[in-house]
Amino acid sequence: MNRIVWRLLCRNMSVAQVATYFIALLSGVTLVMLAILFRHDASQWLNPDTATPKEFVTISKTVDRAGFSDNSFTPQEIALLQQEPWTDSVAPYTASDFSVILSMNLGAEVSTSMFLEAVPDFFLDTIPDRWDYQPGSRVVPLIIPRDYLTLYNYGFAASRSLPVLSESALTHIPLTLTLSGNGKSHQYDARIVGISSRINSVIAPVEFVEMANNLYGGKESAPPTRLIIRTHADSEQINRYLTANHLERSGEGVDTSLLSTAVTLLTTILIAIGGVIIILSIIIQLLCLYLLVEKNRATTSRLILLGYSPRTLRRYYLTFIILSNLLTFAVASLLTPLAATIWQNIIPSSPFTHLPYLAGAAIIVFLTLPVFPLLRRGIGGESK
């Protein structure tokens, strides 16, 4: 490229206009690429296997009024529920059939009656270390709901002048379980080894609860009153079924299908904002280029008289536009993964996807196409 010709054509170029165009385009492209990357990561987090989020739902029979009506599930009801097309897996909660008293010392002795339940490990949101229970062991691992810790810290502890506890501190507090029934009573050491956001109950290993039921409970195992289901249905489909069968649900605290809808809505808004910025960038680009061509019209005419073809002169402008757009795309490609660290502490990292970069490249092509007819009209005529 002839440097003298280039300097002549760039003499009337406004640095402020070029900077405004670059910043606006960079903002729009980065925002669109970031929105697409966020959608990808969030989708992988919500459901790494299929397009429909997986949910773990705990269901029980609706209690209409006070009384002693049977609210347990029969094997036939569990089998029918397993046959539903939206059900992946079903398991009953194994409940303790004996008296349980939990004691701990936090500067003052704290004791409370409670109950234990168990579910297969498959349904736990986390399987902590030291979760396995060995038959005959006097140490029982427990998982408690996150809500219980919140209630203790902001309710019970505040009213009793007891210390508040972090999750890590909670795992180091020695506990004592007193189990009794069938004329027997024994104490066990207990340790809280995990916190669950999915299951709103104190969970012990299945092996321990079954052993304790045989030792302290009734001769016949009680039918389950709660079931946990792994499902791939959306919330509306599940709720319709539960309402029709007089059942009620509790979940993980966050409805993943609603969360998926929120992610989609947020992504759409970000892409829309980015799209508006990109459209404004196109307008700025075409306006700046038009003004530059008009200011250089006399210079262009002289260069044509000196033997430069209109096609050659158009190539100078086109090269500048393409290089600036490619620079924008390169910077946006670097900023996108850096900006993604905003949510990576919440959403686990996902496999690499090329979709944001394909979208960015498509935007750059879309931006460059209107330049051809504008230059053709501004510097008219075919090459001579």
DANOR-V45720 format. One line per field, one symbol per residue. ss: DSSP state (H for helix, E for strand, C for the rest). phi: phi as a letter, one per 20 degrees, with the letter a starting at -180 (. if undefined). psi: psi as a letter, one per 40 degrees, with the letter a starting at -180 (. if undefined). Layout:
ss->???
phi->???
psi->???
This chain:
ss->CCHHHHHHHHCCCCHHHHHHHHHHHHHHHHHHHHHHHHHHHHHHHHCCCCCCCCEEEEEEECCCCCCCCCCCCCHHHHHHHHCCCCEEEEEECEECCCEEEEEEECCCEEEEEECCEECCHHHCCCCCCCCCCCCCCCEEEEEEEHHHHHHHHHHHHHHHCCCCCCHHHHCCCCEEEEEEECCEEEEEEEEEEEEECCCCCCEECHHHHHHHHHHHCCCCCCCCCEEEEEECCCHHHHHHHHHHCCEEEECCCCCHHHHHHHHHHHHHHHHHHHHHHHHHHHHHHHHHHHHHHHHCHHHHHHHHHCCCCHHHHHHHHHHHHHHHHHHHHHHHHHHHHHHHHHCCCCCCCCCCCCHHHHHHHHHHHHHHHHHHHHHHHHCCCCCC
phi->.ffffffffefefefffffffffffgffffffffffffffffffffafdcfdfecdcecbffeebfqcffdedegfffffffeffeeebcbefeefdbeccdcbddnbfccbfbbdcbcgggeffbdffmefdegnfeddecddfffffffffdcfffedldffcefffffdefccdddbqlmcbbdcfccedacdeedeaeddggffffffffedeffdffffdccdcecdeeffffffffffdlcccbcencfffffffffffffffffffffffffffffffffffffffffeffffffffffoffgfffffffffffffffffffffffffgfffffgdffddgfdggceggffffffffffffgfffffffffcfnefe
psi->hhdddddddedehhddddddddddddddddddddddddddddddddhediehihihhhiiihhdiiafihfihiddddddddehdehdihiihhihfihhhhiihfdihhiiiaiiiiiiddeidhhiifdihhheiehhiihiiddddddddecdddeefiiihiddddeehhihhhhiifeihiiiiihheihhedhgihhiiddddddddddeaidhhiiieiihhhieiiddddddddddefiiiiaedhhddddddddddddddddddddddddddddddddddddddddedddddddddeehiddddddddddddddddddddddddddddddeedeeedhiiiihiedddddddddddddddeddddddddgiiii.
